[in-house]
Amino acid sequence: MNTTDSIAVASTPKKRPAPVTYLLALIFIVFFGILIGAYVATKRANPIMLDLHGKPLDSQSQGSH
């Protein structure tokens, strides 16, 4: 085996990732974007808990029931 054979083997061109890889990466980014958006929206929300009659519950009285 001469030196030109080993150089030819070592300089193989790099393969590009399959298009499916880019699609999965995009889906991954969109999924986590939705999760982060939902988390931020729920942190900003200020829900008011209602009793069975539609009246707001006091936060003090929830522990006594």
N, C-alpha and C positions, 0 to 999 in steps of 0.2 A: 504494500500500500504506500503510495507516495503522498507528499504533503498537499497536493492539490485536491485529493479526494476528501481529506479531513476538513479542509477549508470550505468545500462545497457543501458538506453536510452541516457544518456549523452555521452557515449563513442562510438557512431556510427562511423564507419570508414569514412574517407574523400573520396569523389568521385574524380576520375581523370577527367580532362577536356576531352571532346570528341575530336577525331582526327580532326574533322572539325575545331575546334578552332585553332589547330596548323597550318592547311592549310590556314585559313584566316589570321593568324598572318604572315605567310610566304609571302602571296600575298601582304599584307600591307607593309611589309619591302621592298619587291622587287619594288613595285610601288613607294614608296618614294625614294628609291635608284635611280630609273630612273629619277624621277623629279629633284633630287639634281644633278645628272650627267648632265642632259640637262641644268640646270641653270649654272653650272660651265663651260660647253662648250660654252654657248652663251656669258658668261662674258669674256672668253678668246678670242673669235672671234673678228676680226677687219674688219667688212664688209665695202666695198666701194660701195657707192650708185652710180648708173649709170643713165645718162639721157636716153632719147628715142633713141639716136644715139650711145649709148654704151660708151660714154665718162664719166669719173668720175666727179661727181658733187663736187663743192667747198662747204665746210660747211658754208662759209660766204654768198654764194649766195642763199642758201635754204630759208633764212628768207625773202628775197626780193621778192620772187615769190608769 
